[in-house]
Amino acid sequence: MIPEKRVIRRIQSGGCAIHCQDCSISQLCIPFTLNTHELDQLDNIIERKKPIQKGQTLFKAGDELKSLYAIRSGTIKSYTITEQGDEQITGFHLAGDLVGFDAIGGMKHPSFAQALETSMVCEIPFETLDDLSGKMPNLRQQIMRLMSGEIKGDQDMILLLSKKNAEERLAAFVYNLSRRFAERGFSPREFRLTMTRGDIGNYLGLTVETISRLLGRFQKSEILSVKGKYITIENVDALSQLAGTSQINVSVSV
């Protein structure tokens, strides 16, 4: 990812501690809409963990729901294991996303969450957050907005898989990944894919060979430039048109 703007942050303890108010992606996360007093209360319950290394899991399917995780940096993939023992990726989560909402109904995680690169997360104890949200309407409303966004993302993903062909699926994936990077202050035109082509294919219901072939086709059509994991969008209008005017949100969440 190539930053377009620099953000000044007050970082303590070797970069592991940072106040919600100083976080560069707070507008995408729970702190958005909270006043200073509410931010302080929220900040007091959050645990800033050490970096999560590539391949490490935040939680596994069947684990009891104890916390939600707000991603500060890096990429987390969520996935389930089918009855046949195959991995099925259900989302790619970026900085500002919350992971673990799908466990609230049954109070157990139905999926796995694994780091695709070195990542930083804020651990938010669920019971404490639930109690706090009962006293803070703004917090409760923001949690509901985030959950609504996740539901919308799931609906869009169903539409993507049921109505789009292979070329349109990949175009929608790249287009929306670009949009999400832009929301986080990074270049929407040039970025690095943190997931493998196999992961992308798994998520979109396509083979790795199809993903490679389509990337080659997009490059030949001068829609994209592809160098390993680095993507440059050369023609955003063509990519948007190919993705479809609905601008499907493949976030959870690509």
C-alpha positions, 0 to 999 in steps of 0.5 A, spaced: 500 500 500 502 506 498 500 512 503 498 518 499 498 522 506 502 522 512 498 521 519 501 524 525 500 519 531 502 519 538 504 512 539 507 509 546 510 503 548 514 501 542 508 502 538 503 498 541 499 503 545 495 508 542 489 512 544 482 511 540 482 519 539 489 519 535 488 513 531 488 514 524 482 510 522 477 511 528 472 514 523 471 507 520 471 504 527 467 504 533 470 511 536 466 514 530 461 519 533 463 518 540 465 525 544 471 525 548 468 523 555 465 517 551 472 515 547 476 515 554 471 510 557 471 506 551 479 507 551 479 504 558 476 497 556 481 496 550 487 492 550 492 493 545 496 487 543 503 485 540 503 484 533 499 478 530 504 475 526 503 472 519 499 465 520 497 466 527 490 466 529 485 471 533 480 465 534 478 459 531 471 456 530 468 453 536 471 458 541 467 462 546 466 469 544 470 473 549 472 479 545 471 483 538 477 485 535 478 492 531 484 491 526 489 497 526 494 495 521 495 489 516 490 484 513 486 478 517 482 473 513 476 469 516 474 462 513 470 456 515 472 449 514 467 445 510 464 438 512 469 435 506 475 439 510 476 444 505 477 451 507 472 457 505 474 464 505 468 468 507 472 475 508 478 479 508 478 485 513 483 491 513 485 496 518 478 499 521 474 493 520 472 489 526 472 482 527 468 477 531 461 480 530 458 473 527 459 470 534 454 474 537 448 470 536 451 463 539 456 466 543 461 462 539 465 463 533 463 460 527 469 461 523 477 462 524 480 469 523 488 469 521 493 474 519 495 474 512 501 479 514 504 482 520 497 486 523 496 490 529 489 489 533 485 492 539 482 487 543 475 489 546 472 485 551 465 483 549 461 483 555 464 490 557 463 493 551 455 490 551 454 493 558 458 500 556 453 500 550 447 500 554 449 507 557 452 510 551 447 511 545 452 513 541 456 507 542 450 503 541 448 506 534 455 506 531 455 498 533 449 497 530 451 501 523 458 497 523 453 490 524 449 493 518 455 494 514 457 487 515 450 484 513 450 489 507 457 486 505 454 479 506 448 480 501 452 484 496 457 477 496 451 473 495 449 477 489 456 477 486 457 470 486 450 468 483 449 474 478 456 475 476 461 472 471 468 470 473 471 477 469 466 481 473 467 478 480 475 479 479 473 486 477 469 488 483 474 485 487 479 489 485 475 495 484 472 495 491 479 493 494 481 500 491 475 504 494 477 501 501 484 503 501 482 510 499 478 510 505 484 509 509 488 514 506 492 510 501 493 510 494 486 507 490 490 506 484 497 503 486 497 497 492 499 490 494 495 484 494 496 481 501 492 475 499 494 470 495 491 468 488 489 462 491 485 466 496 482 470 492 480 465 487 477 461 493 473 467 496 470 469 489 469 461 487 474 461 482 480 457 480 487 460 481 488 459 474 482 463 472 485 469 477 491 469 473 488 468 466 484 474 468 489 478 471 493 477 464 487 479 460 486 486 464 493 487 463 493 486 456 487 490 456 490 496 459 486 496 465 491 494 470 498 493 471 500 487 475 507 486 478 507 480 482 503 482 488 503 489 486 497 492 482 496 499 478 489 501 476 491 504 469 483 505 467 479 506 473 473 507 469 473 501 465 474 497 471 468 500 474 464 499 468 466 491 468 465 491 476 458 493 475 454 500 477 452 497 483 459 497 486 458 491 490 462 491 497 466 485 497 469 487 504 467 482 509 468 484 507 474 484 501 
